[in-house]
Amino acid sequence: MCTPLTPERDLDVPSLERLVGFLLDAGVHGLFVTGSTGEVAYLPDEVRYRTLDVVAGAVAGQVPVLAGIVDTTTARVIGHARASKEHGAQALVATAPFYAPTAPVEFPGHFRAIRAAVDLPLVAYDIPGSVHAKLPPEVVAELAADGTLDGLKDSSGDLDGSRTVLELTGDTDFRVFTGSETMADVALFLGSHGLVPGLGNVDPHGYVRLYEAARRGDWVAAAAEQRRLRALFRMVEVGGTRVGPYASAIGAFKHALVARGILASGTTSLPMQPLDDREQSTVDTLLADAGLLDGPA
C-alpha cells in the first residue's frame, strides 16, 4: 500500500482510510503495509507504526494485514517485527540484510532469528534491486522446509528462480506471490499463488480481475487485462531522468490516487522530488486511456 502523507509529511489518516476502503471494495484478499510502495525506508518509526494502527483498525479483520519490517540489520528488523505485532500486523515481510554487502550464507540465520523472536507468519521479500542481493531458491526452500518461512514475495523479476522455488516447495503450504506489475499473468500461469503489485494501489479492480481470470483458467482474459495494466504501468517512467526512478514511480502512483479521488495529496518523502505539471498530465492521460478517471475500471 501507498502511505498517504500531508504536505507537511505527516501521516494523512483520512486518505489512508479511504485507500483501505478502496482496496477492500475492489476485492483484494490482503493488505501489505510499509513495503516498497509504502516508502518504508523513508518513514520514521512512529509513522510506520501509526500506519499499521490505522490500517488494522480500518480493516477490522476483513483481510490479513502484512507489515513490511524492512531494515538494514537483523537486530533492527527484529525490533520492527515486535512493534509491528503490537500494532496489529498478522504477518511479517522481511528482506535480507542490506547496506553492508552480504552473502547467501548469512540469510538463513537472519530469517531464523526473526522467526524465533516473533511468533507471526514470516514472508521473505526478494527485491535485489534494493537489497543488492538475490535470495537463492535453495535457501528459500530450506527455510520453508524448516518452518521459518511461510511465503515469498518475489520482486526480483527472475521468473526462472520463482519457478524453481515453486517446484522445490510444491507439496507444502508455502506460498509464492509475485511483485511484478507486468508479468502477473505469467507468474500465475507458472503456479504463483497471488499478486502484490504496487500498481494495484491505482487499479486494484484490474488486478483482481486478472487474478480471478487466471484462477478459473481463462488465460485469454488474464492476458487481455495484463495488456491494459502494462500500458498503465508506463506511468512509473514519467519522471524520466529528471528525478530518480523511485520518485517517478511513487510520485506517479500517488498522483494517480489523487486524480481518482482517493488521496488528498501526492506528497512523497524527502528527498524525493515531486512530479511536475507535465509529468502529472501524462499520468492523467494514462489513467484516461485505461478507463480509470470515472470510477473503477
C-alpha positions, 0 to 999 in steps of 0.5 A: 500500500501507498502511505498517504502523507500531508504536505507537511509529511505527516501521516494523512489518516483520512486518505489512508482510510479511504485507500483501505476502503478502496482496496477492500471494495475492489476485492483484494484478499490482503493488505501489505503495509510499509513495503516498497510502495509504502516508502518504508525506508523513508518513514520514521518509526512512529509513522510506520507504526501509526500506519499499521494502527490505522490500517488494522483498525480500518480493516477490522479483520476483513483481510490479513494485514502484512507489515513490511519490517524492512531494515538494514540489520537483523537486530533492527528488523527484529525490533520492527517485527515486535512493534509491528505485532503490537500494532496489529500486523498478522504477518511479517515481510522481511528482506535480507540484510542490506547496506553492508554487502552480504552473502547467501550464507548469512540469510538463513540465520537472519530469517531464523532469528526473526522467526524465533523472536516473533511468533507471526507468519514470516514472508521473505521479500526478494527485491535485489534491486534494493537489497543488492542481493538475490535470495537463492531458491535453495535457501528459500526452500530450506527455510520453508522446509524448516518452518521459518518461512511461510511465503515469498514475495518475489520482486526480483523479476527472475521468473526462472528462480520463482519457478524453481522455488515453486517446484522445490516447495510444491507439496507444502503450504508455502506460498509464492506471490509475485511483485511484478506489475507486468508479468502477473499473468505469467507468474500465475500461469507458472503456479504463483499463488497471488499478486502484490503489485504496487500498481494495484494501489491505482487499479486494484479492480484490474488486478483482481480481475486478472487474478480471478481470470487466471484462477478459473483458467481463462488465460485469454482474459488474464492476458487481455487485462495484463495488456491494459495494466502494462500500458498503465504501468508506463506511468512509473517512467514519467519522471524520466531522468529528471528525478530518480526512478523511485520518485517517478514511480511513487510520485506517479502512483500517488498522483494517480490516487489523487486524480481518482479521488482517493488521496488528498495529496501526492506528497512523497518523502524527502528527498524525493522530488515531486512530479511536475505539471507535465509529468502529472498530465501524462499520468492523467492521460494514462489513467484516461486511456485505461478507463480509470478517471470515472470510477473503477475500471 
